[in-house]
Structures are given as C-alpha cells and as structure tokens.
Amino acid sequence: MFLSKLEIFGFKSFANKTVINFNRGITGIVGPNGCGKTNIVDAIRWVLGEQKTTTLRSDKMENVIFNGTREKKPMGMAEVSLTLVNDKGVLPTEYSEVTITRRIFRSGESEYLLNKNICRLKDITNLFMDTGIGANAYSVIELKMVETILSSRTEERRKMFEEAAGVNKYKLRRRLSLKKLEDVKSDLTRVNDIVSEVEKTVRSLERQAKRADQYTQIQSVLRDKEIDLAEREYAQLSMRKQTLLNDISEFIGKKDTIDLDIRKIENELIHYRNEINKIDSELQGKRAEIALNTDQLHSTQKNISVSEERLKSLLSNHDRLQREISELQTQLDETIILIEDGNEELIQLAQKQESKVEEIAQNEQTLSGNREQLEQKRGELKQLNQDKFALMRLISEKENNTSGIRKELAAHNLNIEKHNQKIQNITNKIAKTVGFIEELNIEKTGTEKKLKEAGLLIALREKEKEELEQELNSLKQKEVEEKTLLAGLKEKIEF
C-alpha cells in the first residue's frame, strides 16, 4: 500500500485545483520558503480526520479555506482528496484503490467521502486503524513532533508503539465492550426500578377502580337530577336568547344609522378640507403675484430714479448748449457786422480806386502801398469768411445735438409716463389683491369655524358609536356565554 495521489482545491494557499502524484519509492517536495510545502502536510493530516486547529496552524477550522488575495476572491469551500493503492490488501476493503475526500464550507458544515460516497469520520478511523495511517498515527510526523516524542513521557511514547504494533484496535474493542456492559447494567437497574413502580401503580389502580364503581352509581342518580334542571334552564335561556336577539337587531339598526351620519359628516369634512386647500393654494398664488408685483414696482421705481437723474443731466446739458448757442449767435452777429463793415470799406476802396486811376499812374509808390493794404484787407476778409463758415458749421452741429437731445428728452418723458402707468396698474392690482386676500381670510375663518363644528359633531358621533359598540360587544359576549351554557346543557341532556 502506498500514497499515489493528492488533490487539493481551496485549501489554505491552494486556490486552484492542484494534483500531486506520488510514485513508488521516495518522493521529495522542494521549494522556497512560503511556497506551501507545509500546507501539503497539513492537507494530508486534515483529510485523514485531524480535528485540532493548533496542529493545522489555525485559530478555527474555517480558516483553512482560501481567504483570497488582491487578484482572486475568497472561496466558500475547501476540498482535499487522498488516493491510496491497496494492492497488498492492508486496508480491510475489497477495493484496490481507496480515495478519501474531506470538504468544509464557509458556514461550518463538513463532509467525509469514501470512494465518492458520503460516510462518517468513524468509518475512516476504523478503516485506517492499526495501519499506521491516521490523524494521530506515526505515518505523518513533522520536524517539531520528533522533539516532542523524544522529550515526552513513557506513557505517550507507548501509544505510538502500540499503534505501530497494531494493539490499538483490540484495546478500542475492549473499551467499547466494557462500555456496552456498563450500559446493560444501568439498563437492568432501571428495569428493576420500573417494575417496582409498576407494582405500586397496579395497587393504586385497584383502589381507584373500587372508587370508580361508587362514582358511577352516584353519577347515574346525579345525571337524572341534572337532566331535569337542564330542561328548566334551557327553557329560560331560550326565552332570554330571543329577547337578546331582538335587542341586538335594534342596536345594529341604530349603529347603521349612526354610521351613515358619520359618513355624511366625513364627506362634508373632506369637502371643507378640499376648499381650504384650494383657498390656501390661491392665497399662495396671490402672495407670489404680490411679491412679483412688488419686485416689478421696486425695479420700476429704480428705473424711474435712474431716468430722472438722466433727465436732470440732459436738462443741464440742454441749458448749457442753449447758453453756448446764444454765445455763438452773438459771435455770429458780431462777425456779420464785421463782414458788412469790410464790404463797405471794399466799396469805398473800389470807388477810391476808380477816382484815383490817374493818381495811381502818377504816384506808383502810393499805389504799391495801397496794393499792400488791399492785399492785407483781402486776407482779413478771407479769414473772416473762413471764421464765418466754421461758425456756421458749429451752429449746425449744435442744432443737430439740440434736436437729438430733444428727441432723447421726449423718449425719456414717454418712458416716465409708461412707468407711471405701470405703477398705477400695479397699485390697482395690489389693492385688488389685498381685498381678495381679506375676503379669502374671512372665508377661511368661516370654513375653519364650520370645520370645528363638524369635528365636534364627529367626536360626539364617534363617542355614541363607541358606546353602542361597547354595548353590542357586551351583548355579544353575553350571547356567547348563553350559547356556551346552552351547549353545556344540551350536552348534559344528551348525556
């Protein structure tokens, strides 16, 4: 017999399914620290039925399941399968290849399988008993276990030697046989106790049987008397039942009328509440409209103040331009007078020129001087004409500016009239809204008064309804009691 294959899936560091094949002879597993060599030994121990978590280097049994990494999610199950070749018949089974499987789930449940059939841990321990294979056997020994074996007491070492010699199986059978003998002894003592108790019970039952005979004789006499009494009580209860049924029908009619009144009042109350909600919604709308109108009024007043400031500035500019126009007009008049004076002088000079043609011929020096004076006068006249044209152009520009300012002034006056009209309309709307709000408040107070009256009426009706229901419940309870009493009497009569 030898270990041929080990399959590990989800056990500790083995997230993927790993199959390790063992050939005949010596097989070594080599690898760096932390690669999982010890986890293989723990898997062999675990599948053979190890129950100690300290031996498996864990706090609890669920920690042997793969807990996940950054790349892989944690698993919900761990499974280890161990395959043994039973070619020499060491194991007490007819199979030449035995596969043991152990599973554990994250919820704490575990399973044992023997050749893919569910079995118990006891079946596996019985199978490997005295073979040297098992959770506590000498076939799987760690390095630190060698020191503990050497340093332990002789009794602990004796267990390992007995396991190797094959004595444990017989000792276990002897222990189980002794336990069964003790259980049989305890069962015999219990049987003797039961027999004594039964004898006591039989004697008490004989006494009770005699009393039962006396009881039956007395009971027959009593039954006759009770039948007579029951007939009389039945007649009285039937009459009382009829009266109670009449009262119940009357109270049910009253209850129905009160329920109809309560429904009517509730409908009226719902109607009034709907009206109040409608009035509240209209009031909210009017308040929002008033707020909007007040905002528009503030903005309009702000625009009016800005327009008034602009109008004042335009009026001041208009006065200033009027003054400038008057000043330019005076300058223009003075320039025209100067032009006329120049024209008169020009005419006089022309006359003098005609009269003194002969003097010019005679007095060339005087003529040259007069020519210079004439040229100077012509330059002055030209300058005056240029000044005249500049003044005319300036006057036309000022007139254009004045007409533009007058147009802006008319537009501002028109805007002021429009804003005044808007203010008048808004004030009229505010006055109407305030009146409508007062009417709504009056209507609201009236509706609230009606609502309070309806609430009081409903409270009274509900109080009456509760009283009637209490009375009806008491009558129903009485009816139930009478029915139970009547049923008891009927049973007595039938008995």
C-alpha positions in Angstrom: 0.0 0.0 0.0 1.3 3.4 -0.9 0.1 7.0 -1.4 -0.5 7.6 -5.1 -2.2 11.0 -5.5 -3.2 14.1 -3.5 -5.8 16.6 -4.9 -6.1 20.0 -3.2 -8.7 22.6 -4.0 -9.3 25.8 -2.0 -7.2 24.6 1.0 -5.1 27.4 2.5 -2.8 28.8 -0.2 -4.0 26.4 -3.0 -6.7 28.5 -4.7 -6.7 26.5 -7.9 -7.1 22.7 -8.1 -3.6 21.1 -7.6 -2.9 17.4 -8.2 0.3 15.9 -6.7 1.2 12.4 -7.9 3.4 10.2 -5.7 5.3 7.3 -7.4 6.7 4.2 -5.7 9.8 4.8 -3.7 10.8 8.1 -2.2 9.2 11.4 -3.4 10.6 14.8 -2.3 8.8 18.2 -2.4 11.3 21.0 -2.7 10.7 24.8 -2.9 11.5 28.2 -1.3 10.1 29.3 2.0 6.4 30.3 1.9 5.6 28.3 -1.3 3.2 25.9 0.6 5.3 22.7 1.4 3.9 22.6 5.0 0.4 23.2 3.7 0.7 19.8 1.8 1.4 18.0 5.0 -1.5 19.9 6.7 -3.7 18.8 3.9 -2.8 15.1 4.4 -3.4 15.4 8.1 -6.7 17.2 7.6 -8.1 14.7 5.1 -7.2 11.8 7.5 -9.5 13.4 10.1 -7.4 15.9 12.1 -9.7 17.9 14.4 -7.2 20.1 16.3 -6.8 23.5 14.8 -3.5 24.1 16.6 -2.0 21.2 14.7 -3.2 22.8 11.4 -1.7 26.2 12.5 -5.1 27.9 12.5 -7.4 29.6 15.1 -10.6 27.9 13.8 -11.4 25.2 11.2 -12.9 27.7 8.7 -9.5 29.4 8.3 -8.2 26.5 6.2 -10.4 27.8 3.4 -8.6 30.1 0.9 -9.2 33.7 2.1 -8.5 35.5 -1.2 -5.9 37.9 -2.5 -6.0 41.2 -4.4 -6.5 39.4 -7.7 -8.7 36.5 -6.5 -11.9 36.4 -4.4 -12.1 34.2 -1.3 -13.6 30.8 -1.8 -16.5 29.3 0.0 -15.3 25.7 0.2 -12.1 23.7 0.7 -11.7 20.1 -0.5 -8.8 17.6 -0.2 -8.8 14.1 -1.8 -6.2 11.4 -0.8 -5.8 8.3 -3.0 -4.2 5.1 -1.7 -3.3 2.0 -3.7 -4.5 -1.1 -1.7 -2.6 -3.7 -3.8 -1.5 -5.8 -0.8 -4.9 -5.7 1.0 -3.6 -3.9 4.1 -6.9 -1.9 4.3 -10.0 -4.0 5.2 -11.8 -3.4 1.9 -12.2 -5.1 -1.4 -11.2 -2.0 -3.4 -7.7 -1.9 -4.9 -7.7 1.9 -4.9 -9.2 3.9 -2.0 -10.0 7.6 -2.3 -10.8 9.6 0.9 -12.3 13.1 0.5 -13.0 15.8 3.1 -14.9 19.0 2.4 -15.6 22.1 4.6 -17.8 25.0 3.8 -17.6 28.6 5.0 -20.8 28.1 7.0 -19.0 25.4 9.2 -20.5 22.3 7.6 -18.2 19.5 6.7 -18.4 16.2 4.7 -16.4 13.0 4.5 -16.5 10.8 1.4 -15.1 7.3 0.9 -14.7 6.5 -2.8 -17.2 9.4 -3.6 -19.8 8.0 -1.1 -20.7 10.1 2.0 -19.5 8.4 5.2 -18.7 9.2 8.8 -15.3 10.1 10.4 -15.7 6.9 12.5 -15.8 4.9 9.3 -12.5 6.4 8.1 -10.8 5.9 11.5 -11.9 2.3 11.6 -10.6 1.8 8.1 -7.1 3.0 8.9 -6.9 1.6 12.4 -3.7 -0.4 13.1 -2.4 0.5 9.6 -0.1 3.3 10.7 -2.1 5.9 8.8 -4.3 8.4 10.6 -4.5 11.9 12.1 -2.7 10.8 15.3 -0.6 8.0 13.7 3.2 7.8 13.3 2.9 7.9 9.4 2.8 11.8 9.3 5.4 13.3 11.6 6.6 16.9 11.5 10.1 18.1 12.4 8.9 19.6 15.7 7.0 16.4 16.6 10.2 14.4 16.7 11.4 16.6 19.6 8.1 16.3 21.4 8.2 12.5 21.0 11.7 12.2 22.4 11.0 14.6 25.3 7.5 13.2 26.2 6.7 10.7 28.9 6.8 6.9 28.5 3.0 6.6 28.5 2.8 9.0 25.5 5.5 7.1 23.6 3.8 3.8 24.5 0.7 5.0 22.5 2.9 5.3 19.3 4.4 1.9 19.8 1.0 0.3 20.4 -0.2 2.0 17.2 2.8 0.5 15.3 2.3 -2.9 16.8 -1.5 -3.0 15.9 -2.7 -3.2 19.6 -4.9 -0.1 19.5 -7.7 -1.8 17.6 -8.1 -4.5 20.2 -7.9 -2.0 23.1 -10.6 0.1 21.4 -12.8 -3.0 21.0 -12.2 -3.9 24.7 -13.1 -0.4 25.8 -16.3 -0.4 23.7 -17.3 -3.9 25.1 -16.8 -2.7 28.7 -18.9 0.4 27.9 -21.7 -1.7 26.5 -21.6 -4.0 29.6 -21.9 -0.9 31.9 -24.8 0.4 29.7 -26.5 -3.0 30.1 -26.0 -3.0 33.9 -27.5 0.5 34.1 -30.5 -0.6 31.9 -31.1 -3.6 34.3 -31.2 -1.3 37.3 -33.6 0.9 35.5 -35.8 -2.1 34.6 -36.0 -3.2 38.2 -37.0 0.3 39.3 -39.7 0.4 36.6 -41.1 -3.0 37.8 -41.3 -1.7 41.4 -43.0 1.5 40.2 -45.5 -0.5 38.1 -46.4 -2.7 41.1 -47.2 0.4 43.1 -49.3 1.7 40.3 -51.3 -1.5 40.0 -52.2 -1.4 43.7 -53.3 2.2 43.4 -55.3 1.4 40.3 -57.2 -1.3 42.2 -58.2 1.2 44.8 -59.2 3.7 42.1 -61.4 1.0 40.4 -63.4 0.5 43.5 -63.9 4.2 43.8 -64.9 4.4 40.2 -67.7 1.9 40.8 -69.1 4.0 43.6 -68.7 7.1 41.4 -70.8 5.5 38.6 -73.6 4.7 40.9 -73.7 8.2 42.3 -73.3 9.7 38.9 -76.4 7.9 37.5 -78.5 9.5 40.2 -76.9 12.9 39.7 -77.4 12.6 35.9 -81.2 12.3 36.3 -81.3 15.3 38.6 -79.2 17.4 36.2 -81.4 16.5 33.2 -84.4 17.9 35.0 -82.5 21.0 35.9 -81.1 21.4 32.4 -84.6 21.2 30.8 -85.8 24.1 33.0 -82.7 26.2 32.4 -82.9 25.5 28.7 -86.5 26.9 28.5 -85.5 30.0 30.4 -82.4 30.6 28.3 -84.3 30.2 25.0 -86.7 33.0 26.1 -83.8 35.2 27.2 -82.0 34.4 23.9 -85.0 35.7 21.9 -85.1 39.0 23.8 -81.3 39.4 23.4 -81.6 38.8 19.6 -84.3 41.5 19.4 -82.1 43.9 21.3 -79.1 43.1 19.1 -81.2 43.8 15.9 -82.4 47.1 17.3 -78.8 48.2 18.2 -77.5 47.1 14.8 -80.1 49.4 13.1 -79.1 52.3 15.4 -75.4 51.6 14.6 -76.1 51.6 10.8 -77.9 55.0 11.1 -75.0 56.5 13.1 -72.5 55.1 10.6 -74.4 56.8 7.8 -74.4 60.1 9.7 -70.7 59.7 10.3 -70.0 59.1 6.6 -72.0 62.2 5.7 -70.1 64.3 8.1 -66.8 62.8 7.0 -67.7 63.6 3.3 -68.6 67.2 4.3 -65.3 67.4 6.3 -63.4 66.2 3.2 -65.2 68.8 1.1 -64.4 71.6 3.5 -60.8 70.5 3.7 -60.5 70.5 -0.1 -62.0 74.0 -0.2 -59.5 75.2 2.4 -56.6 73.6 0.5 -57.9 75.3 -2.7 -58.1 78.7 -0.9 -54.7 78.2 0.6 -53.3 77.5 -2.9 -55.0 80.6 -4.3 -53.7 82.6 -1.4 -50.1 81.3 -2.0 -50.5 82.3 -5.7 -51.8 85.8 -4.8 -48.9 86.2 -2.4 -46.4 85.1 -5.1 -48.1 87.6 -7.5 -47.9 90.4 -4.9 -44.2 89.6 -4.4 -43.6 89.6 -8.1 -45.5 92.9 -8.5 -43.6 94.4 -5.6 -40.3 93.3 -7.2 -41.5 94.9 -10.5 -42.5 98.1 -8.6 -39.1 98.3 -7.0 -37.4 97.8 -10.3 -39.7 100.3 -12.0 -39.0 102.9 -9.2 -35.3 102.2 -9.6 -35.6 102.8 -13.4 -37.7 106.0 -12.8 -35.0 107.3 -10.4 -32.3 106.5 -13.0 -34.4 108.1 -15.7 -34.9 111.2 -13.6 -31.2 111.5 -13.0 -30.6 111.1 -16.7 -33.3 113.7 -17.4 -31.7 116.2 -15.0 -28.3 115.7 -16.6 -29.9 116.1 -20.1 -31.7 119.3 -18.9 -28.4 120.7 -17.6 -26.7 119.8 -20.8 -29.6 121.4 -22.7 -29.2 124.7 -20.8 -25.5 124.7 -21.2 -25.9 124.1 -25.0 -28.5 126.9 -25.1 -26.1 129.2 -23.5 -23.3 128.2 -25.9 -25.8 128.7 -28.9 -26.6 132.2 -27.6 -22.9 133.0 -27.2 -22.2 131.7 -30.7 -25.2 133.7 -32.0 -23.7 136.9 -30.6 -20.3 136.0 -32.1 -22.1 135.4 -35.4 -23.8 138.8 -35.2 -20.5 140.5 -34.5 -18.9 138.6 -37.4 -21.7 139.6 -39.8 -21.2 143.3 -38.7 -17.5 143.0 -39.3 -18.3 141.5 -42.8 -20.6 144.3 -43.6 -18.1 146.9 -42.5 -15.5 145.1 -44.6 -17.8 145.2 -47.6 -18.4 148.9 -47.2 -14.7 149.5 -46.9 -14.3 147.4 -50.0 -16.8 149.5 -51.9 -15.2 152.7 -50.7 -11.8 151.4 -51.8 -13.1 150.5 -55.2 -14.6 154.0 -55.6 -11.3 155.4 -54.5 -9.5 153.1 -57.0 -11.7 154.4 -59.9 -11.3 158.0 -58.8 -7.6 157.8 -58.4 -6.6 155.9 -61.5 -4.7 158.9 -62.6 -3.1 159.4 -59.2 -2.0 155.7 -59.4 -0.3 156.3 -62.7 1.3 159.4 -61.2 2.1 158.1 -57.8 3.3 154.5 -58.2 4.7 154.4 -54.7 1.4 155.4 -53.2 -0.3 152.7 -55.4 2.1 150.0 -54.2 1.3 150.9 -50.6 -2.4 150.9 -51.3 -2.0 147.5 -53.0 -0.3 146.1 -49.9 -3.1 147.5 -47.8 -5.6 145.9 -50.2 -4.0 142.5 -50.1 -4.0 142.7 -46.3 -7.7 143.6 -46.3 -8.4 140.8 -48.7 -6.5 138.3 -46.3 -8.5 139.6 -43.4 -11.7 139.3 -45.5 -10.8 135.7 -46.4 -10.0 134.9 -42.7 -13.4 136.4 -41.8 -15.1 134.2 -44.4 -13.4 131.1 -43.0 -14.4 132.0 -39.5 -17.9 132.6 -40.8 -18.0 129.1 -42.4 -16.6 127.5 -39.2 -19.2 129.2 -37.1 -22.0 128.1 -39.4 -20.8 124.5 -39.3 -20.5 124.7 -35.4 -24.0 126.2 -35.3 -25.4 123.3 -37.5 -23.7 120.7 -35.2 -25.1 122.4 -32.1 -28.6 122.4 -33.7 -28.2 118.7 -34.5 -27.1 117.9 -31.0 -30.0 120.0 -29.6 -32.5 118.1 -31.8 -31.0 114.8 -30.6 -31.2 115.9 -27.0 -34.8 117.0 -27.5 -35.7 113.6 -29.0 -34.0 111.8 -26.1 -35.8 114.1 -23.7 -39.2 113.2 -25.4 -38.3 109.5 -25.3 -37.5 109.7 -21.5 -40.7 111.6 -20.9 -42.6 108.9 -22.7 -40.8 106.2 -20.6 -41.6 108.1 -17.5 -45.3 108.2 -18.5 -45.2 104.5 -19.2 -43.6 103.7 -15.9 -46.1 105.9 -14.1 -48.9 104.0 -15.9 -47.3 100.7 -14.8 -47.0 101.9 -11.2 -50.7 102.9 -11.3 -51.7 99.5 -12.6 -49.6 97.7 -10.1 -51.0 99.7 -7.2 -54.5 98.9 -8.5 -53.6 95.2 -8.7 -52.2 95.3 -5.1 -55.3 97.0 -3.8 -57.5 94.3 -5.6 -55.2 91.5 -4.2 -55.4 92.9 -0.7 -59.2 93.0 -0.9 -59.3 89.5 -2.3 -56.9 88.3 0.5 -59.2 89.8 3.1 -62.2 88.0 1.5 -60.2 84.8 1.5 -59.3 85.2 5.1 -62.9 85.9 6.1 -63.9 82.8 4.1 -61.1 80.8 5.7 -62.2 81.8 9.2 -65.8 80.8 8.3 -64.6 77.4 6.9 -62.5 76.8 10.0 -65.4 77.5 12.2 -67.6 75.0 10.2 -64.7 72.5 10.4 -64.5 72.8 14.1 -68.3 72.4 14.4 -68.1 69.3 12.1 -65.2 67.9 14.2 -67.2 68.3 17.4 -70.1 66.6 15.8 -67.9 63.8 14.6 -66.4 63.4 18.1 -69.9 63.2 19.5 -71.0 60.7 16.9 -67.8 58.6 17.4 -68.4 58.6 21.2 -72.0 57.4 20.6 -70.7 54.8 18.2 -68.1 53.6 20.8 -70.8 53.4 23.5 -73.1 51.4 21.1 -70.2 49.2 20.1 -69.3 48.5 23.7 -72.9 47.7 24.5 -73.1 45.5 21.3 -69.8 43.7 22.4 -71.2 43.1 25.9 -74.4 41.7 24.4 -72.4 39.5 22.0 -70.3 38.3 25.0 -73.5 37.6 26.9 -74.8 35.7 23.9 -71.6 33.7 23.6 -71.9 32.9 27.3 -75.5 31.9 27.0 -74.7 29.8 23.9 -71.8 28.0 25.8 -74.1 27.5 28.7 -76.9 26.2 26.4 -74.4 23.9 24.6 -73.3 22.5 28.0 -76.9 21.9 28.9 -77.5 20.2 25.6 -74.5 18.0 26.2 -75.8 17.2 29.6 -79.2 16.4 28.3 -77.8 14.3 25.5 -75.5 12.5 28.0 
